[in-house]
Amino acid sequence: MVEHDNSNKSDQLTSVDVIDDRLMIAIITEGGQVAWVTCNEPSIEQQKQFQKIFVVTNNPSYVVSFILFIEITILKLLSRFEKTNKGDRNG
């Protein structure tokens, strides 16, 4: 996910910025398989991110799966906690 400070318009991505010769796209099929659309020569940064995604999506180890399970559970709990607190402040 790309996060930008909304106060600085020059930092925001536009559709023109996203469409590029060196674009890599991950497509998730209905069955959960990951297919990649890649450029001919990905940058070093793209290669690093690809390796991270590949490790997690392509038959991850039990350790990686367990860590991801914990992280996702914590993120869900934080999201529910934030929604609950927003409801208390507004009502």
Secondary structure, DSSP 8 states (H G I E B T S, - for coil): -----TT-GGGS--HHHH--TT--EEEE-TTS-EEEE--SS--HHHHHHHHHHHHHHSS--HHHHHHHHHHHHHHHHHHHHHHHHHHHHH-
